[in-house]
Amino acid sequence: LIELKFEKFDVERDNYCRYDYVAVFNGGEINDAKRIGKYCGDSPPAPILSEKNELLVQFLSDLSLTADGFIGHYKFRPKKLPTTTVPPTTTTVPATSIVKPTVALCQQKCKRTGTLESNYCSSNFVITGTVITAVTRAGSLHATISIINVYKEGNLAIQQAGKSMSAKILVVCKQCPLIRRGLNYIIMGLVEEDGRGKVYPNSFVMSFKTKNSKILNALKNKTC
């Protein structure tokens, strides 16, 4: 896998990154379906990790306004081995690296427990957002969330393009909790080593309504 980090980033700012921008794609071709993000402004994007061994960086400028540009570095990271190839005695692979859900975990009765308040401190991140992509792989759901608000960032990798923010979320059991593309949710969960959010059946997820904002804003100032 390839990890891309921006040390410096200064590209003409626009809310929709229409004029100058840096786009990053999975694979070796420009394909909107494989675009990880489109970035502009003066805030370096969060570290980017490719899905495979190719990553394409596109820089586009209309030459009308100039800025300092960007400096990026990349490095190769080993792909995490499937759990079937790890000897039973191996203890060095953390549990967070296991993406494929266990049958027992996903067969449990799917029921949300607790409240916003009782789950806040035990969660690594708390966000509200809209599900913009949702793809099922190996029994799990890989989702991209367009963030409405961040109440607890933790180690969550947040991609920023202009004023738009997004994050990658892995729902370990694809139907628990059940989330659907186009709908708004409050999402609480843990974070993997690469910064991707991870949601288990016991994670707190619920539909987001404007009236929830008051409680969430109060929790944001809570000391855990």
ABEGO torsion letter per residue (X at the ends): XBBBBBABBBBBBBAAGAABBBBBBBEABBBAAABABBBBEABBBBBBBBABABBBBBBBBAGABBBAEBBBBBBBBBBBBBAAABBAABAABBAAABABBBAAAAABBBBBBEBAAAAAAABABBBBBBBABBBBBGGBBBBBBBBABBABAEABBBBBBEABBBBBBBBABAAOBBBBBGBBBBBBBBBBAAGBBBBBAABBBBBBBAAAAAAAAAAAABBX
